[in-house]
């Protein structure tokens, strides 16, 4: 890193600043023996592609790649930029790192003996971050026991697995399937460290706010809840409506939505509740909100196996759509990254820009099909994190609401620079 680049990062994070972060170490297991069997050029190409995949994955989740080592990578979640869900980002990233390297093996037809497996170790805790080194050589790094423990967790992980400490697990326990591996004795540590091996995300699990297992009555939002209930009565009469819930973090937007859902689902003839949630790291993930809405419409989640997603999509379209269901299946299946016939994939890929219009047209058709069987409450939560492509699709969807029994609810922080801000602003004009 150049000194000017280091200075830029120091200005963003502050020099010698103490802060809590989540540290991720990833290492290619058995790399020495694999390198011994391969030609140096073949090994260099293979490792180069592995690093490309790992780097892209870390960057997608907003992590900071602090150091590339011979066969591994060190990344920080929370420095120099902090997010409210850094432990979750790191764990999701770890699972995707394992998957990305597994897919690398498949795409390159690597022999069983030479297959790459990545080991991931994650820990959360206080560190001191800043620039270390001299004028001729420096780097932005984190120092403290938190980093050391993350490195030891990586060394203790099985190849192809993610091992996290209890300090990280407490932030993500409601979102992941984990195996408690007990207290580990780590090199250089006098005390044992409790560890969990993460096997997958929980099916249907979403990020929740507040304290797990603790509930309290909603306070000060009765009038807003009443307004939304009144809007839904208009929707039941066949008049589509759009509502915007705007407010700063912690003002109760998600709680208001939860109370509305409870109220509507308690009715004699409850509506279909469709919910798409924007991810805090999703602004660079095209169509991630639209994908979540489509999944919710057909009754699956991001953790549902691909065959089940394909079956759910086909079943929904055959039951609710017109005779052109197969055409909509092709475009929505492409959007959902389902396995399609080679001819279908080639035809869709050749359409290029036209494919985007077909995505939107298919989404409109599936929304109309859902509304044909009864009122729908369609929620877009955390819209301030929406990606530009989903925002464009959502604006197209909103134009179709007027004559349909749909209550569209847009929930967002008041972040005017965000791509998703165009949606509530468009409704206000």
C-alpha positions as CSV (number, residue, x, y, z in Angstrom):
1,X,0.0,0.0,0.0
2,X,1.3,3.5,-0.8
3,X,1.5,6.1,2.0
4,X,-1.1,8.3,0.4
5,X,-3.5,5.3,0.3
6,X,-2.8,4.5,3.9
7,X,-3.4,8.1,4.8
8,X,-6.7,8.1,3.1
9,X,-7.8,5.1,5.1
10,X,-6.5,6.5,8.3
11,X,-8.6,9.6,7.8
12,X,-11.7,7.4,7.3
13,X,-11.0,5.3,10.4
14,X,-8.9,7.4,12.7
15,X,-5.3,6.5,13.7
16,X,-4.9,4.1,16.7
17,X,-8.7,3.9,17.3
18,X,-10.2,1.4,19.7
19,X,-13.4,-0.2,18.3
20,X,-15.3,-3.5,18.2
21,X,-15.0,-5.4,15.0
22,X,-15.5,-8.9,13.6
23,X,-12.3,-10.5,12.2
24,X,-12.4,-13.2,9.5
25,X,-9.4,-15.4,8.6
26,X,-9.7,-17.8,5.6
27,X,-7.0,-20.2,4.5
28,X,-6.8,-22.8,1.8
29,X,-6.3,-26.1,3.6
30,X,-3.5,-28.4,2.5
31,X,-2.2,-25.9,0.0
32,X,1.5,-27.0,0.5
33,X,0.9,-30.6,-0.6
34,X,-1.4,-29.6,-3.5
35,X,1.2,-27.1,-4.8
36,X,3.8,-29.9,-4.6
37,X,1.8,-32.0,-7.0
38,X,0.9,-29.3,-9.5
39,X,3.0,-27.5,-12.0
40,X,3.9,-24.0,-10.6
41,X,2.0,-22.2,-13.4
42,X,-1.1,-24.4,-12.9
43,X,-0.9,-23.7,-9.1
44,X,-0.5,-20.0,-9.6
45,X,-3.6,-19.8,-11.9
46,X,-5.7,-21.9,-9.5
47,X,-4.7,-19.9,-6.5
48,X,-5.2,-16.6,-8.4
49,X,-8.8,-17.6,-9.3
50,X,-9.4,-18.7,-5.7
51,X,-8.3,-15.3,-4.4
52,X,-10.5,-13.6,-6.9
53,X,-13.5,-15.5,-5.7
54,X,-12.6,-14.9,-2.0
55,X,-12.0,-11.2,-2.6
56,X,-15.2,-10.6,-4.5
57,X,-17.2,-12.4,-1.8
58,X,-15.6,-10.3,1.0
59,X,-16.2,-7.1,-0.9
60,X,-19.8,-8.0,-1.6
61,X,-20.5,-8.2,2.2
62,X,-18.7,-4.9,2.8
63,X,-15.6,-6.4,4.4
64,X,-12.2,-4.8,4.3
65,X,-9.4,-7.0,3.0
66,X,-6.6,-6.2,5.3
67,X,-4.0,-8.7,4.1
68,X,-3.4,-11.4,1.5
69,X,-1.1,-14.1,2.6
70,X,0.4,-17.0,0.6
71,X,-2.7,-19.1,0.8
72,X,-5.1,-17.1,2.9
73,X,-6.8,-13.8,3.5
74,X,-7.5,-11.6,6.6
75,X,-10.6,-9.4,6.5
76,X,-12.2,-6.9,8.9
77,X,-15.9,-6.3,9.3
78,X,-16.4,-3.0,11.2
79,X,-13.2,-1.2,10.2
80,X,-12.6,1.3,8.8
81,X,-16.4,1.4,8.2
82,X,-18.8,0.0,10.8
83,X,-22.2,-1.5,10.1
84,X,-24.9,-2.5,12.5
85,X,-24.7,-6.1,11.4
86,X,-21.0,-6.8,11.0
87,X,-21.0,-10.2,12.8
88,X,-23.8,-11.4,10.5
89,X,-22.0,-10.1,7.4
90,X,-18.9,-12.0,8.4
91,X,-20.7,-15.3,9.0
92,X,-22.6,-15.0,5.8
93,X,-19.4,-14.2,4.0
94,X,-17.7,-17.2,5.6
95,X,-20.4,-19.6,4.3
96,X,-20.2,-18.1,0.9
97,X,-16.4,-18.4,0.9
98,X,-16.6,-22.1,1.4
99,X,-19.3,-22.4,-1.3
100,X,-17.2,-20.2,-3.8
101,X,-14.2,-22.5,-3.4
102,X,-16.3,-25.6,-3.8
103,X,-17.7,-24.2,-7.0
104,X,-14.2,-23.4,-8.2
105,X,-13.3,-27.1,-7.9
106,X,-16.4,-28.1,-9.9
107,X,-15.9,-25.6,-12.7
108,X,-12.2,-26.6,-13.2
109,X,-12.8,-30.4,-12.9
110,X,-10.1,-30.7,-10.3
111,X,-9.1,-34.2,-9.2
112,X,-10.2,-35.3,-5.8
113,X,-6.7,-35.2,-4.4
114,X,-6.2,-31.6,-5.6
115,X,-9.5,-30.2,-4.5
116,X,-9.3,-26.9,-2.6
117,X,-11.0,-26.6,0.7
118,X,-11.1,-23.3,2.7
119,X,-11.1,-23.1,6.5
120,X,-12.7,-20.0,8.0
121,X,-12.3,-18.7,11.5
122,X,-14.3,-15.7,12.9
123,X,-14.2,-13.8,16.1
124,X,-15.7,-10.6,17.4
125,X,-14.3,-8.2,20.0
126,X,-12.4,-5.0,20.7
127,X,-9.2,-4.1,18.7
128,X,-7.1,-1.1,18.1
129,X,-7.0,-0.2,14.4
130,X,-4.7,2.1,12.6
131,X,-1.6,2.5,10.4
132,X,1.5,0.6,11.5
133,X,4.9,0.6,9.8
134,X,7.3,3.2,8.5
135,X,7.3,5.8,5.8
136,X,8.5,3.2,3.3
137,X,6.2,0.4,4.2
138,X,2.9,0.6,6.2
139,X,-0.5,-1.0,6.4
140,X,-3.9,-0.4,7.9
141,X,-4.4,-3.2,10.4
142,X,-6.1,-4.3,13.7
143,X,-4.2,-5.3,16.8
144,X,-5.3,-7.2,19.8
145,X,-6.3,-10.6,21.2
146,X,-9.5,-10.6,19.0
147,X,-7.3,-11.0,15.9
148,X,-5.2,-13.7,17.4
149,X,-8.2,-15.8,18.4
150,X,-9.7,-15.5,14.9
151,X,-6.5,-16.9,13.5
152,X,-6.5,-19.8,16.0
153,X,-10.1,-20.5,15.1
154,X,-9.2,-20.7,11.5
155,X,-6.4,-23.2,12.3
156,X,-8.9,-25.3,14.3
157,X,-11.6,-25.4,11.7
158,X,-12.1,-28.4,9.5
159,X,-11.5,-28.0,5.8
160,X,-14.6,-26.7,4.2
161,X,-16.1,-25.3,7.4
162,X,-16.7,-22.1,9.3
163,X,-15.7,-21.9,13.0
164,X,-16.8,-19.0,15.1
165,X,-16.4,-18.0,18.8
166,X,-19.2,-17.6,21.3
167,X,-18.5,-13.8,21.1
168,X,-19.7,-13.9,17.4
169,X,-22.3,-16.6,17.9
170,X,-24.4,-14.5,20.3
171,X,-25.0,-12.0,17.5
172,X,-26.1,-14.5,14.9
173,X,-27.6,-17.4,16.9
174,X,-31.1,-16.8,15.6
175,X,-30.0,-16.8,12.0
176,X,-27.7,-19.9,11.7
177,X,-27.6,-23.6,12.2
178,X,-24.6,-24.3,14.4
179,X,-22.9,-27.2,16.2
180,X,-21.5,-26.5,19.6
181,X,-18.0,-27.9,19.5
182,X,-17.3,-27.0,23.1
183,X,-14.3,-25.4,24.8
184,X,-11.2,-25.3,22.6
185,X,-7.7,-25.0,23.8
186,X,-6.0,-22.6,21.5
187,X,-2.3,-22.1,21.1
188,X,-1.0,-19.2,23.1
189,X,-4.3,-18.8,25.1
190,X,-4.3,-19.6,28.9
191,X,-8.1,-19.9,28.9
192,X,-10.3,-22.1,26.6
193,X,-12.5,-20.5,24.0
194,X,-16.0,-21.8,23.3
195,X,-16.6,-22.4,19.5
196,X,-19.4,-23.2,17.1
197,X,-19.2,-24.7,13.7
198,X,-21.7,-23.0,11.4
199,X,-23.4,-25.5,9.0
200,X,-25.9,-23.2,7.3
201,X,-28.4,-20.4,7.6
202,X,-31.7,-21.3,9.3
203,X,-34.5,-21.8,6.9
204,X,-36.7,-18.7,6.8
205,X,-34.5,-16.9,9.3
206,X,-34.3,-13.1,8.9
207,X,-32.4,-10.4,10.7
208,X,-34.4,-9.3,13.7
209,X,-34.2,-6.2,15.8
210,X,-34.4,-5.9,19.5
211,X,-33.6,-8.5,22.1
212,X,-34.4,-12.2,21.4
213,X,-37.1,-13.5,23.6
214,X,-38.1,-10.1,24.9
215,X,-41.3,-8.4,23.9
216,X,-43.2,-5.3,25.0
217,X,-46.4,-3.4,23.9
218,X,-46.0,-1.0,21.0
219,X,-46.1,2.5,22.3
220,X,-47.0,5.8,20.5
221,X,-47.8,4.2,17.1
222,X,-51.6,3.5,17.4
223,X,-52.6,6.3,15.0
224,X,-50.2,5.1,12.3
225,X,-51.4,1.5,12.8
226,X,-55.0,2.8,12.5
227,X,-54.1,4.6,9.3
228,X,-52.7,1.5,7.7
229,X,-55.7,-0.6,8.7
230,X,-58.0,2.1,7.1
231,X,-55.9,1.9,3.9
232,X,-56.3,-1.9,3.8
233,X,-60.1,-1.6,4.1
234,X,-60.0,0.5,0.9
235,X,-57.8,-2.1,-0.7
236,X,-60.3,-4.9,0.2
237,X,-62.8,-2.9,-1.8
238,X,-60.6,-3.2,-4.9
239,X,-58.7,0.1,-4.7
240,X,-54.9,-0.2,-4.7
241,X,-52.9,2.0,-2.3
242,X,-49.3,2.8,-1.5
243,X,-48.1,3.7,2.0
244,X,-44.7,5.1,3.0
245,X,-43.3,4.6,6.5
246,X,-40.3,6.9,6.9
247,X,-38.2,7.4,10.0
248,X,-34.8,7.2,11.6
249,X,-33.3,4.0,13.0
250,X,-35.0,2.9,16.2
251,X,-38.2,4.8,15.5
252,X,-40.3,1.6,15.3
253,X,-40.8,1.1,11.6
254,X,-40.3,-2.7,11.7
255,X,-42.3,-3.0,14.8
256,X,-45.2,-1.1,13.2
257,X,-45.1,-3.5,10.3
258,X,-45.1,-6.5,12.7
259,X,-48.2,-5.1,14.5
260,X,-50.0,-4.5,11.2
261,X,-49.3,-8.1,10.1
262,X,-50.6,-9.5,13.3
263,X,-53.8,-7.3,13.0
264,X,-54.4,-8.3,9.3
265,X,-53.8,-12.0,9.9
266,X,-56.3,-12.0,12.7
267,X,-59.1,-11.0,10.4
268,X,-61.7,-13.6,9.2
269,X,-60.3,-13.4,5.6
270,X,-56.6,-12.5,6.0
271,X,-54.7,-11.2,3.0
272,X,-51.6,-12.7,1.5
273,X,-48.6,-11.1,3.2
274,X,-45.7,-10.6,0.9
275,X,-42.5,-9.2,2.2
276,X,-39.2,-8.3,0.7
277,X,-36.3,-7.1,2.9
278,X,-33.4,-5.1,1.6
279,X,-30.0,-6.2,2.9
280,X,-27.6,-3.7,4.5
281,X,-24.9,-4.9,2.0
282,X,-27.3,-5.3,-0.9
283,X,-26.8,-2.0,-2.8
284,X,-24.3,-3.7,-5.1
285,X,-26.4,-6.9,-5.5
286,X,-28.7,-6.4,-8.5
287,X,-32.3,-7.4,-8.0
288,X,-31.9,-8.6,-4.5
289,X,-35.1,-6.9,-3.3
290,X,-37.1,-8.1,-6.4
291,X,-35.7,-11.6,-5.7
292,X,-37.0,-11.5,-2.1
293,X,-40.4,-10.4,-3.2
294,X,-40.7,-13.2,-5.8
295,X,-39.6,-15.8,-3.2
296,X,-42.1,-14.5,-0.7
297,X,-44.9,-14.6,-3.4
298,X,-44.2,-18.3,-4.1
299,X,-43.6,-19.3,-0.5
300,X,-39.8,-20.0,-0.4
301,X,-36.8,-18.3,1.2
302,X,-33.2,-17.7,0.2
303,X,-32.2,-21.0,2.0
304,X,-34.7,-23.2,0.1
305,X,-33.1,-25.8,-2.1
306,X,-33.1,-25.1,-5.8
307,X,-35.4,-28.0,-6.8
308,X,-38.0,-26.8,-4.2
309,X,-37.8,-23.3,-5.5
310,X,-38.3,-24.5,-9.1
311,X,-41.3,-26.6,-8.0
312,X,-42.8,-23.7,-6.0
313,X,-42.4,-21.3,-9.0
314,X,-43.9,-23.8,-11.5
315,X,-46.8,-24.7,-9.1
316,X,-47.6,-21.0,-8.5
317,X,-47.6,-20.0,-12.1
318,X,-49.6,-23.0,-13.3
319,X,-52.2,-22.3,-10.6
320,X,-52.5,-18.6,-10.9
321,X,-51.2,-17.4,-14.3
322,X,-52.6,-17.6,-17.8
323,X,-51.5,-19.9,-20.6
324,X,-48.2,-18.0,-20.9
325,X,-46.9,-19.4,-17.6
326,X,-44.0,-21.1,-19.2
327,X,-42.7,-17.8,-20.6
328,X,-42.9,-16.2,-17.2
329,X,-41.2,-19.3,-15.7
330,X,-38.3,-18.8,-18.0
331,X,-37.6,-15.2,-17.0
332,X,-38.4,-15.6,-13.3
333,X,-36.3,-18.8,-13.2
334,X,-33.4,-17.0,-14.8
335,X,-33.8,-14.2,-12.2
336,X,-33.8,-16.8,-9.4
337,X,-30.7,-18.6,-11.0
338,X,-32.6,-21.8,-11.5
339,X,-31.3,-24.5,-13.9
340,X,-33.0,-23.9,-17.3
341,X,-32.6,-25.7,-20.5
342,X,-29.6,-24.6,-22.6
343,X,-31.8,-23.3,-25.3
344,X,-33.8,-21.2,-22.9
345,X,-30.7,-19.7,-21.2
346,X,-29.2,-18.9,-24.6
347,X,-32.4,-17.2,-25.8
348,X,-32.6,-15.1,-22.6
349,X,-28.9,-14.2,-22.6
350,X,-29.1,-13.0,-26.2
351,X,-31.9,-10.6,-25.4
352,X,-29.5,-8.6,-23.2
353,X,-31.3,-5.3,-22.3
354,X,-34.6,-6.7,-23.3
355,X,-34.2,-9.3,-20.5
356,X,-34.6,-6.6,-17.9
357,X,-38.0,-5.6,-19.4
358,X,-39.0,-9.2,-19.4
359,X,-38.0,-9.5,-15.7
360,X,-40.3,-6.6,-14.9
361,X,-43.1,-7.9,-17.1
362,X,-42.9,-11.3,-15.5
363,X,-42.9,-9.8,-12.0
364,X,-46.0,-7.7,-12.8
365,X,-47.7,-10.9,-14.1
366,X,-46.9,-12.8,-10.9
367,X,-48.1,-9.9,-8.7
368,X,-51.4,-9.6,-10.7
369,X,-51.9,-13.4,-10.4
370,X,-51.5,-13.2,-6.6
371,X,-54.0,-10.3,-6.4
372,X,-56.5,-12.1,-8.5
373,X,-57.1,-14.6,-5.7
374,X,-57.6,-11.9,-3.0
375,X,-56.2,-8.8,-1.3
376,X,-52.4,-8.6,-0.9
377,X,-50.2,-6.7,1.5
378,X,-46.8,-6.2,-0.2
379,X,-44.1,-4.8,2.0
380,X,-40.6,-3.5,1.0
381,X,-38.6,-3.1,4.2
382,X,-35.4,-1.2,4.6
383,X,-35.8,0.4,1.2
384,X,-32.8,2.7,1.9
385,X,-30.6,-0.3,1.2
386,X,-32.2,-1.2,-2.1
387,X,-30.1,-1.7,-5.2
388,X,-30.8,0.5,-8.3
389,X,-32.1,-2.4,-10.4
390,X,-34.6,-3.4,-7.8
391,X,-35.6,0.3,-7.4
392,X,-36.4,0.5,-11.1
393,X,-38.4,-2.7,-11.0
394,X,-40.3,-1.5,-8.0
395,X,-41.2,1.8,-9.6
396,X,-42.6,-0.2,-12.5
397,X,-44.6,-2.4,-10.1
398,X,-46.0,0.6,-8.3
399,X,-47.7,1.9,-11.5
400,X,-49.8,-1.3,-11.7
401,X,-51.3,-1.0,-8.2
402,X,-54.3,1.4,-8.8
403,X,-56.8,-1.2,-10.1
404,X,-55.7,-4.1,-7.9
405,X,-56.4,-5.1,-4.3
406,X,-52.8,-4.5,-3.2
407,X,-51.5,-2.4,-0.3
408,X,-47.9,-1.6,-1.1
409,X,-46.0,-0.5,2.0
410,X,-42.5,1.1,1.6
411,X,-40.5,1.4,4.7
412,X,-37.3,3.4,4.7
413,X,-34.9,5.6,6.6
414,X,-34.8,9.2,5.4
415,X,-31.6,8.7,3.4
416,X,-32.0,10.9,0.3
417,X,-28.8,9.8,-1.3
418,X,-29.9,6.1,-1.4
419,X,-31.2,4.6,-4.6
420,X,-34.3,3.4,-2.9
421,X,-35.3,6.9,-1.9
422,X,-36.7,7.4,-5.4
423,X,-39.7,5.2,-4.6
424,X,-41.1,7.1,-1.6
425,X,-40.3,10.4,-3.3
426,X,-42.0,9.3,-6.5
427,X,-45.2,8.6,-4.5
428,X,-45.0,12.0,-2.8
429,X,-44.9,13.9,-6.1
